[in-house]
Amino acid sequence: MFSQRQTYFMIGLVLLLSGFTLINKNKSISTKSVEKVSVVKKTIIKKPIIKKKEKKVFKYKFCSKHIKIMTHASKYITEEFDKGYFNQKDFVGAKAQLFLIQSKSQSIFAKNINNAMKSYNTQYNLARKNRCNLNKFQTTPLKKVENKINTLKKASLKKEIKKWKSYIL
């Protein structure tokens, strides 16, 4: 009786030989009958084709990451000022704290806000470099805080003027 190795060898040999014979049977080479083909030349008028260059749309995959970090930093800055100063309508304290932040003071509040601004700025620069949509981030968080301080200042001045007018009249 045949062993398993011998049967596999025989099957492989049969397949190999049958494959070669099929390839050789289908090919036919005729060297005797060569026909001359007459070539007819036609003049073809080609119109110039203007190809528009297609711009490759480069979609940066980390835009959402940059925007998420920037919104978090912006919310942190505005919420800290809201909790600390704007809820009590203390525009003088907010202005003093803003000065400390801009002068890179060593207070805990200023350090935290400066770190958030540093993170915001690095992410903004990366997103701008990679052409992400930054329409929401036209003004920096500190500029927003500064604008809010100015509006609080104007509102408190109006209250003071009304108060003094009531005393005079």
C-alpha positions in Angstrom: 0.0 0.0 0.0 1.1 3.6 -0.7 2.1 5.8 2.1 0.7 9.2 2.5 3.9 10.9 1.3 3.9 8.9 -1.9 0.2 9.8 -2.6 0.9 13.5 -2.2 3.9 13.3 -4.4 2.0 11.5 -7.1 -0.9 14.0 -7.0 1.5 16.9 -7.2 3.3 15.4 -10.1 0.1 14.7 -12.0 -1.1 18.3 -11.5 2.3 19.7 -12.5 2.5 17.7 -15.7 -1.1 18.3 -16.7 -0.7 22.0 -16.2 2.2 22.2 -18.6 0.5 20.1 -21.2 -2.5 22.4 -21.3 -0.4 25.5 -21.8 1.5 24.0 -24.6 -1.6 22.6 -26.4 -3.3 26.0 -26.6 -0.3 27.8 -28.2 0.1 27.5 -31.9 2.9 29.2 -33.8 2.6 29.6 -37.5 5.6 30.9 -39.2 4.5 30.3 -42.8 1.5 32.6 -43.1 2.5 36.1 -42.6 0.1 38.7 -44.0 1.0 42.2 -44.9 -1.2 44.8 -43.4 -1.6 48.1 -45.2 -1.4 51.1 -43.0 -3.7 53.9 -43.8 -2.7 57.2 -42.2 -5.4 59.6 -41.2 -4.8 63.1 -40.1 -6.4 63.7 -36.8 -6.9 67.2 -35.6 -6.5 67.4 -31.9 -8.1 70.1 -29.9 -6.1 71.3 -27.0 -7.5 69.9 -23.8 -7.2 72.1 -20.8 -6.9 70.1 -17.7 -7.9 71.7 -14.5 -5.6 70.8 -11.7 -7.5 69.1 -9.0 -6.5 70.3 -5.6 -6.0 67.5 -3.3 -8.1 68.0 -0.2 -5.9 67.5 2.8 -8.0 66.7 5.8 -6.0 67.0 9.0 -7.2 64.3 11.4 -6.3 66.1 14.6 -8.3 69.3 14.1 -11.0 68.1 16.5 -8.4 67.4 19.2 -6.9 70.9 18.9 -10.3 72.5 19.0 -11.4 70.4 22.0 -8.3 71.5 24.0 -8.7 75.1 23.0 -12.4 75.2 24.1 -11.5 73.5 27.3 -8.7 76.1 28.1 -11.0 79.0 27.1 -13.8 77.7 29.2 -11.5 77.2 32.2 -10.2 80.8 31.9 -13.7 82.4 31.6 -15.2 80.2 34.4 -12.4 81.0 36.8 -12.9 84.7 36.2 -16.7 84.3 36.5 -16.4 82.4 39.8 -13.8 84.8 41.3 -14.8 88.2 40.1 -17.7 88.5 37.6 -20.3 86.9 39.9 -19.6 89.6 42.5 -19.2 92.3 39.8 -15.7 93.1 41.1 -14.2 94.6 38.0 -11.3 96.2 39.9 -10.2 92.8 41.3 -10.5 91.2 37.9 -8.5 94.0 36.3 -5.8 93.6 39.0 -5.7 89.8 38.4 -5.5 90.3 34.7 -2.5 92.6 35.2 -0.9 89.8 37.4 -1.6 87.3 34.7 -0.1 89.4 31.9 3.0 90.2 34.0 3.5 86.4 34.7 3.1 86.6 38.4 3.9 83.7 40.7 0.4 83.5 42.3 -1.5 80.2 41.9 -4.4 81.8 40.0 -2.0 83.5 37.6 0.1 80.4 37.1 -3.0 78.3 36.3 -4.4 80.8 33.9 -1.0 81.3 32.2 -0.7 77.5 31.8 -4.1 77.4 30.2 -3.2 80.3 27.9 0.1 78.5 27.0 -1.9 75.3 26.1 -4.4 77.4 24.2 -1.7 79.2 22.2 0.2 76.0 21.2 -3.0 74.3 20.1 -4.1 77.4 18.2 -0.8 77.6 16.4 -0.9 73.9 15.5 -4.5 74.1 14.2 -3.7 77.2 12.2 -0.6 75.6 10.7 -2.7 72.6 9.6 -5.5 74.8 8.2 -8.3 73.8 10.7 -11.5 75.8 11.0 -10.8 78.4 13.7 -13.8 80.7 13.2 -14.9 80.3 16.8 -11.5 81.4 18.1 -11.0 84.8 16.6 -10.4 86.4 20.0 -8.3 85.0 22.8 -9.8 84.1 26.2 -7.9 86.9 27.9 -9.2 89.4 25.4 -12.8 88.2 26.1 -12.1 88.6 29.8 -10.8 92.1 29.2 -13.9 93.0 27.2 -16.1 91.7 30.0 -14.2 93.8 32.5 -14.8 96.9 30.4 -18.5 96.2 30.1 -18.8 95.7 33.8 -16.9 98.9 34.4 -19.2 100.8 32.1 -22.3 99.3 33.8 -21.0 100.2 37.3 -20.3 103.7 36.1 -23.8 104.1 34.8 -25.1 102.9 38.2 -22.9 105.4 40.0 -24.1 108.2 37.8 -27.8 107.3 38.5 -27.0 107.1 42.2 -25.4 110.6 42.2 -28.2 112.0 40.2 -30.7 110.7 42.7 -28.8 112.4 45.5 -28.6 115.7 43.7 -32.3 115.8 42.8 
